[in-house]
Amino acid sequence: MEHDLRSYGRRRGRKPSARQAALLERELPRVALRLAGPSPPRLGQLFAPPVEEVWLEIGFGGAEHLLWQARANPHVGLIGCEPFEDGVVKALSAIEREKLANIRLHADDARPLLRWLPDGQIARAFILFPDPWPKKRHQKRRLVSAATLGELARIMCPGAELRIATDIGDYARWILLAVREQHSFGWSAEGPRDWRERPPDWPSTRYEEKALREGRRCAYFRFRRA
């Protein structure tokens, strides 16, 4: 299998505290997906109790969006993917404290997870503020690409929604070009407000708030699986 180019930066920040290390040792194995075996015939079976609809967030960062969606949609199963250890710890802490049963995690690169997931079962997917890799020689590392969109098209059901956000103008153009090249998703925007403003069920994150404070305009794209 061709080696995946790394699409994210560092994997950990400071050394974890004793409590954080305990969460990683005790709580993560309980909610982690096991990619060594086959995926279940129905993704809803990953959750207890089983759910009818499953959503996917790639690169959940500090987990603010992932946790908000899990709380607001208890009938939906959320799969969160994040290689950065600090973000995983934040998700685990809330899962344990609030006894959230509708979250499963993959604490690593997203591409193996995408290949593991079965066809046509993700009802909504999120890629919020992925690493923009701004230098031209690094742009091949950008997560949003025709290849990634092809995998998403395979695992998403017809009519499913793909949400992508960025605060980098060049990456916004890159995303639209990749979607046009891939052909499986339609852009539903009818005017500038449709991509300049978040809908009510799209909560902000700390990263987004920092970008806005620093004067960067954010783009909130919503695409529909054909």
C-alpha angles and dihedrals in degrees: 000000000000113000114252114238110236109260098184138056127236123353099215141020121194123003108277119254120242090264093048091049089050091052091052091048099042110022102034096062089052095057101026121112114239106224094178089080130050121283115255118262088243118034091209087072089071089075133066111247093027117246131216097219131041128198128192130212117191114202101005094183110190090003095240093129095039093052094044091054092047092052094044094046108038090163091061126078115226123206110197123194121194130148096193108097096211091058092047090053091052091052092047092050092055093043091055097040096046097032091234107186098181101071129088123179140212108193097196145054115330099224097074088048092052091051090049097051117094125245123280103356107108111095097187134011132192131201104175120185099335119193104284096208089209099191111093094229090057099046092098085071093063111123095219106076139130089265094053091044088052091056090046090050089054096051098039122085122236110282093019117145125238116198121195126176132187138166094204116092094207091052091049089058090044091054094051092048091049091050091050091049094049096049098200098099132059123210109231098195116128097179143359093278089063092067102024096057129054118231117239093261093056107081123200124250132214090252091055092047090052091050091052092048089053091052101254117143115228126218118211109196124190119191129182123221108238 
